[in-house]
């Protein structure tokens, strides 16, 4: 960008001065009814938005005219959304004065900066998802995370360690991350920000000034890392959003130990949330019967933050049970909730004065409905009672809004302040309204006076009011008509009388519009005092909606209320996969039995028999339990897990040069390092991505490690095609064999989908290949090779088993070796009879000790 001051226009000089302050953003420069971009911004904008790249002679030297690309202001939501989604920071530069009143160049300035994490416009936000901006601060080995959805303006903060940090980021799922520029941190959506604002003293001062408090004791931020993370985030928001930042009412301190850990791999493997393929079924989709957008967002949060506290889970269960047992209350609640708007986000719009009058009316109507819930519905269980108490606040806000705002007779463009509220506004409106009648009467008079039946009086923003006469009647116009504009088929005129009227009426309309805006702004300012209460009310409504949703799910299928155990166990009778059963006509239910005595379930069975489905079913049942839901089963008793870890299905990351097998080993290593005795681990076909014996060795050693490590022996379901591993049941006391049963009939294999005690000795992979259409001669040859390899495998495994027995009974084998050495070391020919008897007695004693 070349700044030759002598060659650029005042407009371009203004643009360049503003652009210098926002070099890292696409600057949308307001020019009338368009936003224009120039230079490299124009090249990017044209490419991303697929709009024409042109040139504008903004410089005196036309040869150096900069590239230009622009779009209409009225289409800004669509285009800004595309730029932000493409990863660009967008600076909105508005006209700060009325162009008609400006002397010289219109004053302009950046009023708002939009990044993916600082979106406020409804059209850019996803209704049913949070849009989190996150800041990360590191203090020694501890990481502090602050995150906020500014459309809701609730600031959350937590701490975690290095190993758990990726998992916490995954489940919060931010769209933008900032971190101090003096630390090393890598993430695709992360960017460094000046470390000064993360300094403890600077951050504390910023927070205290913002919340107007002397200190931060009331927020519970006792560790400096919390303050630094929150302060850095607030500074970034204030720089980005300027005057458009909604009011943040509080800081929510989150204790991660209150929730079970679900990493991204587990959530993806179990289909907990919808993925990139939005049509793919997910657990959220199955249980989401919410009728408010707030409730849908909250339910998503519940799924990613399963509870660990037994009492809190039990309270949710009881609340769900109350609604499943009383359809009348459930139906009444649903009918009320479905008419409640997103007051969580509307409340934020009030605090930064960006709420449209129509939205404010919807907000007020929602408060009336919530008041009716307080007045009309009686709950029995403790959680629902507490939530109802949180709905109680000063509902005088409803009267304040109703006193000033029209109810249903609100135009998109005005008329929202009630007639009778302000005398001056009523007077100006009367003038403007009568003006329309005056125009109609004047048009009739002029038609008669001029003898022109199709004479019309029209208005536009450029020429104001004018009289339009077709070409065929121009000879009839009176002498006092003054020509204003000539068109192809008509002429436009005005009269002094019409001009005088225009001045009076337009002035009244303009003054009425300005006064109405002032009165509306005063109302929003007055409503700010209710903001903190509305935050609590909206959270309570979202939780009530979630409980209703879980109750509807419980009633939608055959479910059972889990009995919570203090022990690490899962006892399920006729459990079902909550997602698969919705898309299968005859899902086969299965029992689950894992506890401290049988900590490892070794699951074998043919391909396509349902092992992976069974593993996922166990994980989903555990998650449903810990969000307080009923689960698809006849009966269930289950412990509470601190984390659920999975290694199911193939995965790779070719962009990082990570093969499928390496990815599986990395995931397995993570599980072995992080699982505890209170965890649930689901492993499917460990070691399958390498040679048979390498894979079997890894699988074998993994099972041993889990079984024998007293500090890391979680409940584990281990599915495998290495049928030789089933012999481990003979050596590992806490491992039990289970298999998916099949039935062979007339050269066909029938998958019964039933999990039973015992082991499977065949995978039926060749049969599956036959079903897939592999040529018959290939199938025949496969069977021949299989017989040969199985025989060799039996011999090899017997050797492995022998070595395994040695490993388990090392001391025993050492004694046997000692006996053998004793026998080999003697020379029986040189021994006397007495020496022989003594040696024999000693040998017998050694053997007795051995037994």
N, C-alpha and C positions, 0 to 999 in steps of 0.2 A: 504494500500500500504506500504510494508516494504522496507526501504532503508538501506540495509546492503551493504555498499560501497565495502567491500572486496569481495562480492559475485556477483556483477553485472558487466555487460560488459560496456565498454565506451559508446556504443550506448544507452543502457538503462539508464545510468547515465545522458546522454544528454536529453533523453526523460523526466526523472523525474524532472530535473531542469526546463525545460520549462513548464511542467505540474503544478508545484508548483505555477507558476505565473498566471495560468488560471484554478483554481480549479473548478470554476462554469461553465466551458465549456467542451463540447466534443472536445478533441484535435485530429485533423486529422494530423497524423505524416507522412510526405512524405518520402517514401522509394522507390527510383527508379520510376517505373511506377504505384505505388500503394500508397494509403493513408491507414495507419494502425492505429488501436486504441488498447489500452491495458487496462488491469485490469477492473474496473467498467465501464469505457467508452466502452470497448469491449462488455461487457454484454448488455449494453443499445443499442449499435449500432446493435448488432446481432438481438436483439428482434425487434427493430423498423424497421430495413431494411430487416428483414427475410433473413439474410445471415448466413453462417456457423460460429460458434464460435469454434476456435481451440486454439492450444498452440504453442508458438514459444520459442525455447530454447535460450532466450536472456540473461538468467542468467547462471552463471557457474554451479550452482546446478540445474540440470534439473528437480528435483522434485518441485522446486519453480517457474518453468516457468510460466509467466503470461498468462491469457486468451488473445486471439488476435482475432480481426475481421477486415477485410479490404476490399477495393474495388478499381477497376482501376481508375486512374486519369481521364481517358477519359470519365468515367461515373459519374464524381463528381456532375454535376448539378442535376441529378435525385436523387442521394442519399442525398445530402445536403438539397435539397428541402424537402425530407421526414423527416429529422431530425428537420429542422426548423418548419415545420408544426406540428410536434409532441410537439413543445414547448421548444426545446432545443437550447441553445446557442452553436455555433460551431466556434472553433478557427482553422484557416488554418495554419499549420506549414509547410513551404516550404524549399527546399534545396536552400541555398543562394549562392552556388558556383557550378561550373561544377564538378560532381563526378570524371571525368577523370583527373582533375587537382588538386583534393584535396589531401592534405597530412594528412593521418589519417582520423578521422571521418569528414564527410561532415558537413560544417557549416549549421545550421538550425535555423529558427526563425519564430515566428508568424507574418504573413504579413497582416492578415485580420481576423476580428471577424464578424460573421454573426448572427444576431438575426432577428426575424420576421419583425422588423421595420427598419432594416439597410441593406436590400437586394438590390443588384445592378445588379445581373445577370438577363438578359432578360428571361431566362428559368424559373426563380423563381417568376417573377412578372406577375401580371395580366395586360394585355394590356389596358383594358378599365376601370381600377379602379386605384385610388390613393393608395399608400401603406404608410400610415402615421405613423410616430413615434411622440409621444406627450409627453410633459413635463407639469406638473401642479405645480404651486406655490401658496401658500395661504398666504395672508396678511390680518389679521383680518377677516372680513366676505367676502372679495373679493378673487376670484380665477382667476389666470392668466394662460392662456393656450397658449403654443407655440407648433406648429406642423409642420412637414416637411416630404415630400416624397423625400428622398435623390437621387432618380433616376432623379428627376427634379431640386432639390436643390433650392426651393423657401421656405423661412422660413416665416410662418404666426404666428401672435400673437393676442390674444384677451383677454378680461376680462369678467367675469360673476359673478353671485352670487351663493350661495349654492343651492338654489332651481332650478336654470336653468342649473347648471353644468352637471347633468346627461344627459339632453337633448342635450347640446352642444357636449358632448362626443359621444352620439349616432349618431348625424348627420355627424360629422367629421369622425366617424367610424375608429379610429386608430387600428393598429394591435399590438401596444406595447405602454405602458405608463410608464414613470418614474416620481418619485416625491421625494422630500427631505426626508431623513430617520428620520427627527425629527418631522414629522407631521403624523397624522393618516389619512389614505386614503385606501378605499377598492374598488377593481375592479379586475375582474378575470385576466386581462392582465397587471396589474400594478405591478411594483416592486420598492422598495426604492433604492435611489442612494445617495451617500454622500452629505450631506446638505451643505458642504463647497462651492461647486461650484455654489450653488444658492445664496450665500451671495452677496449682492448688489455690494460691492467694487470688489470682486473677479470676478463676472460675467461681470461687466462693463469693467474691464481690459482685460478679455479674448475676449470680443466682439470688443473692440477698436483695439487690436493687430491683430485679425483676419481680420477685414475690413480695417486695416491700416488707422484709423481716430483718430483725437485727442479727439473727444467726439461723443456721439450718437444723438446729436440734429437733424441731418439730417434725422434720421429714425423716428422721432416723438415719441420716447419712453420717454415720460415725467414722467411716473410713475415708481417707482423702481420695482414694481411687473413685469412689462413687461421685464425689463432688467434681473431680476433674472430668469424668465422662459426661456428666450432666451439663457442666458449665461449657465444655467444648461444643456440645450439641446445640445448646441455647445460643451461643455466639454465632455459630454457623447459620442457624435459622434467622436470627435477627439481621444478619448481613444479607441473606438471600431474600427473605420475605418482606423486609422493611415494615411498612405500615400495614401489610396484609396478613401478618401472623396472627392466628386466632389466640385467644387468651388461654395459657396453660394454667390450670387451676391447682395442680398438685403433682407430687412425685410419688410414684408407686414403687416401693422397694420389694423386689421379688427374691424369695429364698429358693434357690434351685433344688435344695434338698427336700422341698415339699412335693416335688414332681418326679415321676419316673422319666428316664431318659429314652427318647426315641431318636436315633440318628436318621439322616436322610435316606441312607441305604435301607434301613428297616421300614421306614414309611413308604418308600417306593416299592419295595418288595411285597409288602402286605397290601398295597393299594389303599393306603389310609386316606390320602387326599387325591383329588383329580390331578392327573399329570398333564403333559403338553397335549396329549390326545384327550380332549375334553369329553369325548363321547365314551371313553373307557370307563367301565363301572368302578366305583370306589366305595369305601366304607362310609365316607361322608355323604355321598349321594344316597346310599341305602337308608341311613338313619336321619337324614335332614328333612324333617317335616316342619321346620320353622316357618313362620308366616311374616316375620319382620326381617329386614336386612341386618339389623343389630343382632338378632338371635342367630342368624346364619353365620355371621362373623365370630360370634362367641362360641358356637358349637365347634367351629373349625379350631378355635383356640383350645377348647376342652380336649379335642382329639390329640393335639400335639403336646399338651401338658397333662398327661394322666396323673391322677392323684396318688399319693402314697399313704396319706393319713387315713387310717381305717374309719375313724369317726366321720370324716368328711364324705367319704365314699358311701358310708351307711346312710348319712343324712340325704344324699341325693337319691339313693335307692328308695328310701321311705317316701320322699316327695313324688318320685315317679309312680310308686305304688299307690299313693293317694289318688292320683289322677287316673290311673288305669282302673281303679275300683269305683270311680265316680265319673261316669261319662257325661253327666249333666254339667259338672264344673269344668271338665276338659273342653266340652263343646262351647260353653259360655265364654271361657277364657279365649279360645281360638277365635270366636266371632268378634271379640273386642280387639285382640292383638293384631289381627289382619288389617285393621283400619288405622293402625298407628304408624306414622311416618318415621323416617330415620332421624329421630330427635337428637341422637348422639352427634351426627354431623351437622344438623340444623342448628344445634346449640353453638357449635363453633362458628358457624356463619353469622350468628348474632353477635358474638364477641368481636369479630373483625368487620362488622357492618357490611357483609356481602350477601345477606339473605334477601331474596326477592320477596315482595309483599305476598305473593301467592304461596310461597313456601312458609312464610310466617303464619299465615292463616291455617295451613296444614299442620304446622307445629302446635298452634293453639288448639285445634280440634283434637289432636293427639293427646294433649294434656287433659282435656275433658274426658276422654275415654279412660285414661289412666286413673283419673279421679273416681270414675264410676267403678273401676276394679277395687279401689280402696273402700268405697262405700257399700258395694253390693256382694262381693265374694268373700266367703269365710273359708280359711284353710285350717287344717288340723295338725299337719306335721311341722316340726320346728323350722326347717329351712324355708318352706313357703311362708310361714308366719313372719320370719325375719325379712324376707324379701318384700313382703307386703308393707312392713314397717318402713322400709327404705323408700317406698313410694309416697310416703306422707311428707309433705312440705308445704310451704305457703302458696296455696293455689290462687292467691289474689292476682297473680300474674295473668290468669285467664281474663279476669275483669278488666285489667289494665289494657290488654290487647283488644278486647271486644269494645271497650269504650272508644277507641281511636280508629280501629280498622273495620272496613266494610267486610261483610261475611262472604257472600257468594257473588255479589255484583262488582267484581274486581276486574278491571281491564288489564291486559298485558302491559299497557303503556301508562296507566295512571288511574286516578279515581279510587285509590285504596283507602284514603283517609275519610272517615265518616262525615257526612253532612251534619252540621250542628256542633262539631267539635271545635272549629275555629271560625270565627265570624268573617275575618278577612278572606280566608280561603273560600268561604261560601259566596262572598260578594264577587270575587274574581271569576269564580265558576259560573255565576249567573250571567255575567257579561259575556263570557265565552260561549255559553249555551245559547243565549239569545242571539248571539252573532250568527249561529247556524240558521235560525229562523229568519233573521234579517236577510241573509244571502238568498234563501228560497223566495222570500217576498220580492226582493230586488230583481231577481232573475225574471219573475213573472211580470213585473212592471216594465222591464226593459224589452221583453218580448212584444208586449202590447205597444209600447212607445215606438219601437223601431219597425214593427211589423215583420219581425223575423222569428218564426215559430220554433226554430231549432237553435236559437241563441242559448249559449251555456256560459255559466260562471264557474271557473275552475281554479285550482290552486296547485302549485308545486313549490319545492324548496328554493328553486332558483329565482322565479319571477313573482312569487307570491300569488295574490288573487288577480285574475284577468278575465276579460270577456272574450269568448271565442266565437267567431262568425265564419261560416263556410264561404268559399270563394264566390259561390253563386249569389250570395246576399250582401256582399261588401258594398254594393252601391246604395244600400238602404241605411247604412249606419249613420246615426245622428252626428252633428258637427262637434259636439262636446266629447266624442270618443277620441282618445289619443292612442295612436298605433304603438304597440309594445314589441311585437315580433311577427314576422312573416313566415308561414310554413307553406308546404307544397299545396295543401288543400284548404287552408284556412288562414285567417288573420287573427291576431290577438290584440286586444285593446284594454285600456283602463280609463276610468273617469276619476275626477277629483273626489267625488263622493265615495267611490269604491276604495280609493287610496286612503282616505281619512278613516273609513271603517276598518281597513286592514291594520292600520297603525294602532287603533284602539283595541281591537280584538286580539291581535297577535301579542300585543303587550300584556293583555290580561291573561292569555293562555300561558305565556312564558313566566309571568309572575306567579300564577297559580301552581305551575309545575315546580318552580323553585321553592315555593313555600311548602308544598306538599313534601318535597324531599327533605327540607329542614325539619318538619314535624316528624317525619319517619325516622330520621337520624336521632332525634331526641328520644323517641320511643325505644329504639334499639339500645341507646346508652342507658336508659332507665332499666331495661331488662337484664343488663349485665350483672346486676346484683344477685340474680337468681341462677347464674351460670353454674356455680359449684353444686348447688342442689340438683340441677338438671342432670349433671354428670352422674350423680349417684342414682337418680331415678332411671336414667337410660341403661345403666349397668344392671339394675335390678330387673327391668323389663326384659333385657336380653337373656338373663339367666332363667327367668320364668318361661320364656319362649323355648329355651333349650330343654327344660324339664318337660314341657308339653310335647316337644319333639320326641324325646326319648319314650314318653308314655305312648305316643302314637305308634312309634316303632314297635314297642312291646306288644301292642294290640294288633299290629299288622301281620304278625307271624306267631308261631308257638314259641314262647320264651319262658325262661325261669329266672328268678331273682337269685343271684349268686350268694352263697353263704361264705362269708369272709373268714379265712383261717389265719391264725398267727404263725402257722408253720408254712414251710415252703412246699406247696403241693398243688396238684390240679386233679380233681376227681370230677369227671363229667360223664353223665349218662345221656347217650344219644345226642351228642353235640353236632352242630351243623355249621358249615361255612356261611357266614351272613351274606356274602356277596354272591357266591356261586349258586346258592339255593334259590335266589331270586330269578336266576336265568336258566334253571334246570327243572324239568318237569318232575323228576323223581330222584331227588338228592338222597343218597344213602347216609343216614346218621351213624356216628361212631362214638364209642366210649373213649375216654382219656384217663389214664391212671399213671401219675408220676408223683413221687414223694421222696422223702429223705432216705427211705430204704431202697427205692428204685429210682435213683436220680437221673439215670441215663436210659432213654428208650432208644434201642437200636432198631431202626425200622427198615425192613427189606421188602422187596416186592417187584413185580414186573414193571417195565415201562408202561405208561398210560394207566397204571392201576390207581393212582391218586395220592401218591406219597407227598408231593409238593402241596397239593390242596389241603391235605391233612395238617402239614406243618403250618401253613398259613392260617388255617382254621384255629389252631391253638393260639397263635399270636394275636389274632383278631378278638378271640374270646377274652384273652387277658386284657387287651386294651379297652374293650367294651366294659368289662368289670370295673376297671380303674377310672372310668369317667362317670361311673354311677349308673350305668345302663343295665337293663335286663339282657340276657344273652340267649341265643337260639339253642336251646337244649331242654331236656326233661328235668334234669337236676344238675346242680353244680356246687362244689365246694372248692375254693381256690385261695391260695396265698396272694400276697401283694408283692409285686416285683419292683426292684429299684431301676431296672432297665430291661429292655427287650432287644435282643441282638439276633440278627439273621444273616445267613449266607445261603441264599437260594437263587438259582438261576445263573445264567452266564452274564458276564460283564467284562468290559475292557475299556481302555482309554487310549486309542491309537494316537491321539494328538500328543500324548506324553510318552509314547513308545511303550505303553503298558499292555502286555498281552492278556488274553482272557485268564490264563493260568496264574500269571503274576498278580493280576487284580484279585483273583480269588484268594491267593495266599496272603496278600496285604489285608484283605477283609478278615480272613481267619486269624491273622496275627493280632489285629485290633481287638477281636472278640476275646482271644485268650489273654490279652493284657488288661482288658477293662472289665470283664465279667466278674461278678462277685457271687457269693453263696446265696444272695437274694435275687439273682438275675434269672431270666429265662432265655435260653439259647436254642436257636433253631438252625441246624446245619443240614444242608442237602448236597450229597455227593461230593464231599471234600476229596480232592486229589484226582478228579476225573480228567483234568486237562493235561495230564502228562502220561508217561508210560504206566502200564498196569501196576508193576511192582513198586515204582516210585510213589504212585498214587495211593496204593494200599498201605504202604509204609507210613506215609504222612497221615492217612486216616486213622490207622492203628495208633500211632503215637499221639495224635490229637485226642482220641478217646481216653487213652491212658492218662494224659496230662490233666484232662478235666476230672477224671475219676479220682486221681490220687492227690490232687492239689487241695489241701484242706481249706485254704483261703479263697480258692477260686473254683469251687465245684458246684456250678449252677445247675438248676434243672435243665436237662438237655434232651432234645429229640434229634437224633442223628440218623438221617436217611442215607442209604448207600446201596450200590449195586455190587459191592465187594462182599459176596455172601460168606466168604471165608471168615469175615470178621465176627460172624455170629458165634464162633467158638469162644470168643472172649467172655461170654457169659459164664464159662467154666472157671475163669480166673478173676473176673472183676465182680465182687459181691453186690455192687449197687447198679449193675447193668442188667437190663432185661431185654430179651428179643421179642419183637412184634413184627408182624408182616401183613401185607395186603393180600387177602385170599383171592385165589382164582379157581376156575373149574375148567378142566379140559374135556371136550366132548366132540367126537367125530372130527378130529384134526383141527378143531377150533378152540380158541381160548376165550373164556368168558370172564371178564373182570367183575368181580363181585363188589369191589369198593369197600370191603369190610376189613377193619383192622382187628387182628386176633393175635393171641399169644403164640409165639413160635417163630420159626424162621422160614425164609423162602430160599430155595436153592437154584432158582432159575429167574432170568430177567425177561425172557420171551422177546428179546430184541429182534431176533430173526423173524418172529411172527409179525411184529409191528412193521418190519421192513417189507414183509409180504403184503400187508394191508396197504402200505404206501405205494405199491405197484412196482417194486424191484423185480426185475426179470426172474423167471422161475429157475433158470440154470444157475443164477447167482445165489438164489436162496438155497438150492440143493447143495452147491459147493460150500456155502457158509455153514450148513449143518455138519458136513464132513470135517471141515477145519475145526469147528467148535468141539466136536468129540475128541479130536486129537489134542487140542489145547487144554481142555478140561482135565484130561488124564495127566498131562504134564503139570498142570497147575496143582493137582492134588498132591503129586510128589513134592513139588516145590514148597507148597504150603505146609506139608508135614515137616519139612526142614525148618521153615520159619516158626512153626508151632513149637518145635523142639527147642529152638533158640529162645522162644518166648518163655517157655516153661523154665528154661535156665535162668532167664532174667528175673522171673517171679520167685524162683526158689534157689537163689544164688548160694545161700548158706548151706542148703541141703545138698546142692551139687558139689560144693566144696568138700563136704564130708565124704561123699561118694568117691570123689577124686582121691581123697586121703586114703580111703580103704583100698582103692585100686593100687595106689602107690605102695601101700604096705605089702600087698600081695606080691607086686612085681619086684619089690626090693629083697625078698627072702630067697635064700638058697635051700630048698627043702631037702636036698640030698645031704647037706652038711649038718642038718638039725638032728638033735637027739629026740627020742620019743617024748621026753618030758617037755623039751623046748617046743616041740610041735603042739602038744596039748595046751601049753601056756599061750602060744600064739593063737591057737584056735579059740580059746576062751576070750582072749582079747578081741579077736575079730568078731565073735558073737556079740560081745558087749557093745562094740562100735555099731554094729548093725541094729541092735536093739535101740540104742540112742537115736539112730537114724530114723527108725520107725516111730 
